[in-house]
Amino acid sequence: MRIAVPHNTTKTKAHQVVDRKAQQLLGQFGDKADDVEHDWRGDTLYFKGKARGMSVGGTLEVTDAAVVIDVKLPLLAKPFESRIRQTVERELESLFKTA
C-alpha cells in the first residue's frame, strides 16, 4: 500500500514532525507491539513490528513536497486496506495542517 500526502512545509520541518509523531506513537502503543524497530536513513524512515500476531513493515520517505508511506500489509489486514488507508491519510493531513 502506497500513500502520499503533501506536507506543505520544508523537508526539514516535515522530517521533524514525522519523527515527533513516531516517538509519540511508540510511547502510546509501544507496549501493544513486539519487535518494533525504526531507523532513519537519510530522509527515509524504515520501520517494522508485530501486533496481534501480524507483522508489518515499510518505509516513510520525506520528499521535498510530500510524505510517502510504502507498507506491506499482512494478508489478514488486506480486507481492511481501504479503512487503514483512509485513517493514515487523515492522520497525516491533520498532522501537517499544523506543521
C-alpha positions in Angstrom: 0.0 0.0 0.0 1.4 3.4 -1.0 0.2 6.7 0.4 1.5 10.1 -0.5 0.3 13.2 1.4 1.7 16.7 0.7 3.4 18.3 3.8 3.2 21.9 2.7 6.4 22.8 4.6 10.1 22.4 4.3 11.7 18.9 4.1 13.5 19.5 7.4 10.3 20.6 9.2 8.4 17.6 7.8 11.1 15.3 9.0 10.9 16.7 12.5 7.1 16.4 12.5 7.2 12.8 11.4 9.9 12.0 14.0 8.0 13.6 16.8 4.8 11.7 15.8 6.7 8.4 15.6 8.1 8.9 19.1 4.6 9.8 20.4 3.1 6.6 18.8 5.8 4.4 20.3 5.1 5.9 23.7 1.4 5.5 23.3 1.3 2.0 21.7 4.7 0.5 22.2 3.5 -1.8 24.9 1.0 -3.3 22.5 3.6 -4.2 19.8 6.6 -6.5 19.7 9.9 -6.4 17.9 9.4 -2.7 17.0 12.2 -1.2 15.0 12.6 2.1 13.3 15.6 3.7 11.7 16.1 6.9 9.8 18.4 6.5 6.8 18.7 10.0 5.3 15.1 11.1 4.5 13.6 7.6 4.8 12.3 6.0 8.0 12.4 2.2 7.8 10.0 0.6 10.3 8.7 -2.9 11.3 6.9 -4.5 14.1 4.4 -7.1 15.2 1.0 -6.7 16.8 -1.7 -9.2 17.5 0.4 -11.8 15.7 0.7 -9.8 12.5 3.9 -8.4 11.2 4.0 -5.1 9.3 6.9 -3.2 7.8 7.7 -0.5 5.4 9.1 2.9 4.7 8.2 6.5 5.2 10.0 8.9 2.9 10.1 12.7 3.3 10.4 14.3 -0.1 10.6 18.0 -1.0 6.8 18.1 -1.3 5.2 15.1 0.4 5.4 12.3 2.9 5.3 8.9 1.1 4.5 5.8 3.0 5.0 2.3 1.5 3.8 -0.5 3.7 3.3 -4.2 3.1 0.1 -5.2 4.9 -0.2 -8.7 6.3 -2.7 -10.9 4.5 -5.2 -10.8 7.4 -5.2 -7.0 7.2 -5.9 -6.8 3.4 -9.7 -6.7 3.8 -9.2 -3.5 5.9 -6.8 -1.8 3.5 -9.2 1.0 2.5 -10.1 1.8 6.1 -6.4 1.7 7.0 -5.5 4.0 4.0 -8.2 6.5 5.0 -7.1 6.6 8.6 -3.4 7.1 7.7 -4.3 9.8 5.1 -6.5 11.6 7.6 -3.8 11.4 10.3 -1.1 12.7 8.0 -3.2 15.5 6.7 -4.1 16.7 10.2 -0.5 16.4 11.3 0.6 18.7 8.5 -2.2 21.2 8.9 -0.4 22.5 12.0 3.2 22.0 10.7 
